[in-house]
């Protein structure tokens, strides 16, 4: 992804997923593409930004904590989470934050 998400006026929530990958693809690229498509279709999804340069950081934006919880429980997303723990990530951290203010140009 190479554009800034067009988010609404705050408040809303950000899920920040920081990760370090293991070597090789092992189906990662296809699953990542599928997760972007699925997340984008979820109620309460507002947008996403993602970068990778050794360290990967993906920030997804959501209307509510309930929308985030629903996405976390999505069946295909749970499969991706299990595969991530088992083979794609050597380390990761998920942080959930409430966005109170935003500005830019």
N, C-alpha and C positions, 0 to 999 in steps of 0.2 A: 504494500500500500504506500502510496506516495502523495497523499493529500491530507490536509487537516480536516477533521470531522466537523461538520456544520451542526453544532449542538444548540439546543434552545436556551432560553434564559434560565439561570440556576434558580432553585436548587435542582440537582440531579446527582447521579452517582457515577463514579469511575471505578472500574475493576482493572487493576494494574497487574499484569502477569509478566514477571521478569524470569528469564530462564537461560540456562546454558545447555546446548545440545550435545548429544553423543555423536560420534563420527557416523557418516553414512546417512542415507535417506530412509530406508526401511519403510517406505510408504508414507513418510511424514508429509511431504508436499501435497499429496492428494488429500490426505486427511485434513490438513490445515485449510485447504481450499474449500472443502466440504463444511468445515466448522464455520468459516466466514459466511458462507451461503445460509447455513442453518441459523446462526446467531442473528443475521440481518433480518430474518423472517420472524423472529420471536417478538411477541407483544412486549412493548417497553424498551426495545432496542433503539438507541439514538445514533450510534455511529461507532467507528473504530479507527485507531491509528496503530501502525506497527512498524518497527524497525529491527534490523538484525545486522550486527557487525561484531560477531563473536557472541556478545551478550544480546539476547533477544528481549525486546520489550513490546508488549501489546497492551494498549489501553482501550477498553470498550466502555461505552457510556450507556447508562440505563436510567429510565424514569424512576425506578423504585427498587427497594431492597427485595420486594416480592418478585419483581421481574428477574433480578439477578438469581434468586433462589430457584426460580423455575428453570432458568437456563442451566444452572448447575445440575439439576436433576434430569435434564433431557437425556433420553436413552442413548442416542448416538454420541452426545457429548460425554457421557459417562464412559463409554467405550474408549473414546479418545483420551480421557483422563487416565484410564488404566494403562493404555499403551504408552502414554507419556511417562508414567512412573516406571514402567517395566523396561522400556527400550529407547525412548527418544530424548529424555532429559537426564543430564547428570546432576542437575540442581535446578530448583525453581522456587519461586515465592509468589503468592497471590495476596494482594492488598486491596481492600475495598474502602473507598473514601467518598465522602459527601462533598460535592463541588458547591461552594457557597458563592463564589464570584468568578467571573471570567471577563477578559478583555483582550483586545488585539486589534489588528488592522487588516 
